[in-house]
Amino acid sequence: MPLRGLFYYASMYERYVDTHDLNIYSSKRLIIPTPQYIVFYNGNKDTPDREILKLSDLFTTPSKDGGQHEWTATMLNINLPHNAAIMEKCRPLWEYAFFVDQVKQFNREYPIEEAIDLAVKKCIETNVMANILKAHRAEVTEMLMNEYNEDKTMDLFKKEFFQEGEQKKAQSIATNLMKLGLPLSQIRQATGLSQEQVLAIKLDVDKDANYLINHQ
């Protein structure tokens, strides 16, 4: 999450500099907006209400300079009943959390598609996200189905790799997933490869792509 946030904010700052015609090479100190990176978590892992994720935790070698090269993500667990105080102040967030919770509850007894349908019906009946679900029922269902299938596929990949212990196979699958455009974080989750291994594969994939472009 911190690495993803660093990329997001680097892109946002780049657009901010361009939009405001700022000169980053000027000797004058520039003033930029203060970043705050917050991530909402509604997965199934047992996590605290609030957790600070550090970029330095991903470094191959622990930082020796007191964390001068640091970037953090504040992860808030929005699975009910976590962060009740925040939910009380933000009704839309509570409604979303309630809807996701209902999907999970129904999924314990029914297939995921039926669980989503039952959760949608219950939320509409109880006026939770009712307007959104009525107007965009099909889109919401499709989004949740895609998320469920993606997580299930990633878990299957990961289980297969750990059981077989085939490093080369993991690297081959990582290359194929990368060519399909999957985010690097998801490729790491699916294959169990380290960040360095995935980045090395990305360099090879980018080199191959550039070669094909230059020789067309």
Number of C-alpha atoms within 10 A of each C-alpha: 17 23 16 14 18 17 12 13 14 12 11 12 15 12 12 14 14 11 9 8 9 14 12 10 8 8 7 8 9 11 7 10 7 5 8 11 15 15 19 13 16 15 11 8 8 8 15 12 15 16 14 13 17 17 19 18 13 14 11 10 8 11 13 7 7 8 12 9 9 13 15 20 20 17 20 20 22 26 22 14 14 16 16 14 9 13 18 11 10 11 13 13 16 22 17 17 21 20 20 20 18 18 22 17 14 18 17 10 10 14 10 19 17 15 19 26 15 17 22 24 17 15 18 17 11 10 12 20 20 18 11 11 18 13 10 11 16 11 11 16 18 13 10 16 15 12 12 14 12 13 15 12 13 18 15 13 18 19 15 15 19 13 8 10 12 12 14 10 13 23 18 13 16 25 18 14 17 19 13 9 10 12 11 17 13 16 26 20 15 23 27 21 18 14 16 13 13 21 14 11 17 17 11 13 16 13 12 12 12 11 11 10 9 8 6 5
